[in-house]
Every structure is written in C-alpha cells, then in structure tokens.
C-alpha cells in the first residue's frame, strides 16, 4: 500500500470517533481566519468613517494651501468665484512666553468663519469666536491645549506673549475638528484670530508659515472639475490642493499599510500553524 493510501486508511479509522481529535486544529484555523476577517472589517470601518467625516476633518469641501505666503489676488478671486464661503487660516510655530517661562507652541490663526464644518470644543463649552475677540482690556483672546496650560501653570485671564503681541488666555482647547489633518506639530496647539497678529511680526515677509483656504462648495459642484481647474490655473504657484474625496491621505495610507501588515501577520500565523499540524500528523503516522 502506498504512503498516501496508508494515510487515508488511518484517517478513516480516526474519523470513526468523530472530530474530537481535530478540536485544536479547527480552533486554530477558526482563530486565524477570524483574525484576518476582523482586520479587514476594522480597516473598512475606519475608511468609511474617514469618508463620512472628510469635510469636518479637512475643514471644508476643498482646501487650497500655500507655503510661506498668503493667496494672491488672482487666487482669492478664483476662490470667491468657485466657493460659497472661504475660511482663511495660517499655521506656524512660535514661542509662548508667560512670566519669563517659555514654551514652543503650534499657532493656528483663524478668521471669523472658522470652522466651516464641525465644532471646536472648549473646556467650558463656550464659543470660540467669542473667546478670541478682544476683551475689556483690549487684549485679544487665545485658547490653548491643556498640556500647555498645565506646563506653564496658566489660568483663564493670564497673559501669553507671541512675538510682540500679548494675548489673554480665555479657555482650554479640548478638540478642533481639523486637528487630524494639521500635520506634525512640535508643540501644543494654540488658536488666535488672524487680525490679532497684525503688527506682531509673526506673519511678516520672510517668516515661516503655511496658509490654508477652506472652501464650502455648492452641493452640485463637480469637485474633480474644480480641482483640475485650480491646478491648471495655478500650477506654477506652489498650490497644494486637497478635497473631501481624500481629505486625510496620510491617515488613509497609514490605515492601509497597518491593515496589510496585520493581514500578513495573520497569514504567517496560519502558515506556521499549518507547518506545525503537518509535522504533528507526519510524526503520528510514522
């Protein structure tokens, strides 16, 4: 009798007692398949969440971003003609000073329309624009993340200096809807109003900052057509375009790579388990 025939004969005899001898094998197989299926399900859920919340994460239906400068008149005219609303922001790093103590912060300067989508959450539940407006002492307001508040021992009403401009801390920043797309920051985030930085020297020519213009588009707008038009018109100006079709490309790439890695780990586990089962069966038959 051939080896295969002998193996099949022994297998038939073993199966007379049912599948009890295969419990561990079947359990390992089920766990491996379940792990791979779970990874795929979680990845799909995250991707669907990123798609459904794309406008809030991006801060608009589309975004035009520039480095070391604000938009030109031609670029502003294009945005005004294309979008229903345009929100302007600027982002840069600076040193926040409080009573001689210094801390590196990531400053986000916003206009009165920010945010176009989503809501900024403050510790006391107040309105962001009201907190940023100049107070009775004529000092503009600022909100800061809790890590900065704790590091410098701040309390509402304390003063912070950015460049040559002094601000009054109004509240603690708990959540900003576009934080996930703001990129890597070297320090806690603070939010101020763009107008409050006039004359501060922080956004003067030659300083390092990024400007972003979030666009609220009409419901029937063809985003792909608008994107192509913008890229054709301003191809040589350093424009960076993003829109809600893929508002968080960095997060999407990370999720795809993590999912692929976990699936590979699951397949490797199944392969190793198969080798172990094969070795065990061969030893038993021998």
Secondary structure, 3 states (H helix, E strand, C coil): CCHHHHHHHHHHHHHCCCCHHHHHHHHHHHHHHHHHHHHHHHHHHHHHHHHHCHHHHHCCCEEEEEECCCCCHHHHHHHHHHCCEEEEEEEEEEEEEECCEEEEEEEEEECCCCCCCCCCEECCCCCHHHHHCCCCCCCEEEEEEHHHHHHHCCCCCCEEEECCEEEEEEEEEEECCCHHHCCCCCCEEEEEEHHHHCCCCCCCCCCCCEEEEEEECCCCCCHHHHHHHHHHHCCCCCCEEEEHHHCCHHHHHHHHHHHHHHHHHHHHHHHHHHHHHHHHHHHHHC
